[in-house]
Amino acid sequence: MSKEFRFGIVAGLAPDAAAWTRTARHAEDLGYSTLLVPDTLGTLPPLLAMTAAASATTTLRVGTFVLAAPYRNPRLLAHELAGLDFLSGGRLEVGVGAGRPAAEEDARALGMPYGTTGERVALVRSVIGAVRAAFAESRTTVQRQGPPIMIAGAGPRMLALAAEEADIVALAVPADTPEEGLRGPADTLRELAGARFDDIELSMNLFQIGDEPPPWLPEGFRTMSADAAAALRGSPRAMADTLLRRRDELGLSYITVNGVFADALAPVVELLAGR
């Protein structure tokens, strides 16, 4: 049975605090379900930004896209996330991963060991376990069963962990991956998760809406291939039909997009959210 569509924006920068809270309120007004904050040293500290966004809104859920497990002590992180769940009124979601390609440099700047791939995947498991334990033991958390856990990945180790532990799986494939390239990770997850697959919300992040490339891309990289699944083009109805087909064929129902494109995707959100 297909899951209902929901949509989120990914944002982590603003010229000032007022602009940041306006971003959160605008996402809520447009019908987005979540505001997700990346975990880099070049963006706002995610937990602080999420707290501010939650304080400025009433229904918008807040999450991470995604926390780099090597950066933090799992128990301390879990304690802070439990507090954020309380402050947000139970609107917290937690995305966690083993680190994006540039994460090793940030870990070095933070004075944290980065570790091997296997060690980082083990840290992701530790973070998830610590979060669930902290929520179960806390007297103040709203989501006593723990927040929804998103794992981002496409490789066999992360998909195996996601099949066991994740409530949401974001297919972390390169931006130029064609739609057919989504099928392999989705099928692998389905096989590994077995009967649990039906309980998992499958997600992907869109890099471009329409024909204009993301403004942050360097000039030499500003043309995405015509068949890139992360670029959604056409009329709102055509884009909605593409997402409907992907849900039918691949199970993708949770769609995220950079905040720059929040308004451009809003007509599609209006057509599909909750349906």
N, C-alpha and C positions, 0 to 999 in steps of 0.2 A: 504494500500500500504506500502511495507517495506521501511524503511529508508536505505540509504547507510551506509555501515560500516565506522566507523572511530575508531582510536586507540589512546590511551594516555598512558604515563608512569607516575608513581607516584614516586617522589624522593624528598628527603629533607636533604641529607647529602653529604658532599664532603670533602676531606682532605684539600683543599685550593680553593681559588676563581677561579683559572685557571681550575681546575678540574670540578668545577660546570658549568662554561660556556662550557667546552668540552662536558659535559653531555647533555646540551641543544642542541648544534650543532649536536651531534651524533644522538639524537632523531629525529631531523629535517631531517638529511640525510637518516635515516632509513625509513622515510615515516610516522612517527607518527604525529598525528594532534595536540596533546596537551602535555604539561608538567604540571603536577599537583603537588602542594606542600602541604604536610600535615600541620596541625596547632597544634603543640605540643611544649613544652619547651625543648624537646630533639632533635629538628630538626631546620633547618635554619628558621629565621623569614619569613613567607610566602611571604608577600608583597615585601620585599627587595629581596628575592631570585627570585621572578617572574620578577621583574624589571631588574635584572642582566641577567636573561635568555632571556628576550625579547630583550635586547640591543645586545645580541650576536647572534641573529637569525633574519630571515626575514619573514618566513611564520609560524613558530611554534606559536600556541596559548598557553597562560599561564593561569593557574587557580589554585584554591584552592581545597583541598581534605581532609576535608572540613573545612572552618572556623567555630570555635566554637562560636556561638552567645553570650554565657554568658561572654566571655572574654573582650568584647569591647563596646564602646559607638557607637550605630548605625550610628549617623550622622557623627561623626569623621571618622569612617570606610568608610562610603559612600564617603566622601570627598577624602580620600586617594585612594580609588578604581577608582574614576573618574580621578584622576591624573595618575594612572597607565594605564588606558585606553588610555590616551593621549600619554604617553611615549612609549607604546607598539604599537602605530599605530592602535588601535582598535582590538587588539588580545586578549583581556581580557575575561575570563569566571569566574564566581563567584559560588563556591560551598559553601553551608552553612548548618549547622546542629545544633542540640540541644546539642551536646557534646558526644564524645565517652565514653566508660566505665570508663576510667581513667581521664576524663576531670575535674572532681571535684577537684582532687588534684592540677592540674595546675591552676584552677581558684583560689583556696585558696592561692597558691604561688604568684599569680598576685594581690591578694587583692580584688578580684571580687566576689560578691555573686553568688552562683551557682543556687539557686532557685529550685523549684519543677519542675517536668516534664512539667506541664502545663505552668509555667512561662517561661521555656526555649523555648518551642514551640512558645509562644507569642513573645519572643525575635527574633526568626527566622523570623517571619512575619514582625517585626519592621525593621530588617536589610534589608529585601527585599524591603519594602516600601521606606526606606531611600535611598537605592541604586538607585531605579528607579527615585525617585524625584531628587536626585543629578545629575543624568545623563541628565534628561530633562531640568534642570535649568542651567547646565554648558555651558560655551561658548567654551570649549576646547575639550570635549569628542568627540570621533570619532563615537562611537555607541550611537547616540543620543536617540535611543529607549531603551537603557540600554543593559548591557551585558547579554548573556545567563545565566540563573540562574539554578544551580543544587542544588537539595535537596537530601540528603542522608537519607534513613530511610526504615523501614520495618513494623513498628508498625502502628496501626490505626490512631493515631494523626498526625504523620508526613506524612503518605500517604494521609490523608485528606487535609493537607496543600499543599502538592505537587500537588495534583489533581487540586487545585485552582490556584497555583502560579508558579509552576516549568516549565522550558523549558526542563530540563533534570532531570531524577530521577535515582539515583544510589540505587540499591537494597542492603541495608546494612544488609546482613544476615551473620550469623557465617560462618567461613571459611569451616567448615566441612559439610555445608548444601548440601544435594544431589540435583541433578537437579530438581527433582520433588518438592523440597521445595521452588524453585523459583516461582512456579506457583501460590501459594497462594497470595503473595504480588503483583505479576503482575496482577492477576485477580482482586484483590481488587482495585488497582489503576485504572484499566480499568473501573470498575463499578463506582467508585467515579468520575472519570474525564469525563465520558460520551463521547460526541462528541469531546471534547478537547483531548482525549487520542491520537488521530492520530497526534497531533501536538507535543507530548512529545517524547523526545529521551530517550529510556530506556537503562540503563547502568548497568554493573556489573564489579567488580574488581577481577582479577585473582591473586591468591596467589602463584601459582606454575606452571611452565612450564616444562614438562618432568618429569623425575623420581627423580631428586635431589630436596630436600626440600629447602625452603628459608634459607640462612645461618644465619639469625638473630634469628631464632627460638631456644629456649632452647632444649637441647638434648632430654628431655623426651617428647617433643611435635613435633618432627620432622617427624612424619609419618602421612600423611593425608589419610583418608579413600579412597578406590579405586573409590567410586562413588561421591566424593566431587566435586561439580560443579566448585569450584574455582581452581581446579587442572586440567590443560589441558595436555593430554599426547598423544603420538603417533607421526606419521609423520606429517609434515606440512599440507599435504593434508587431513589427518584424522582430525587434529585439526580444519582446515578450515571447513570441513564438519560438525563437531560438532557445530561450531558457526553459520553456515548457518541454521542448523536445529533449534537451539535455537532462531534465528531471526524469522524463519517461525512460530514456535510454541508459543513463548513468546514475541516476539517483541524486543529482545535484539540486539542492533546494535552498541552501543558505548562501546568498550571493553578497560579497563584500566589494567595495570600490573605494579608491582614494577619495578623500573629501573634496578634492578639486572638481570631481565629476558628480558630486551629490545632486546638483540641480539637473544635470544632463540626464541622469538615470531616474530622476523622480517620477516622470510619467510612467515608466515601467514598474516602479514600486507601487504606484497607484493602481496599475492594472493587475498586479500579481500578489502583492503582500497579503498573507493570510489565506490564499486560495490554493 
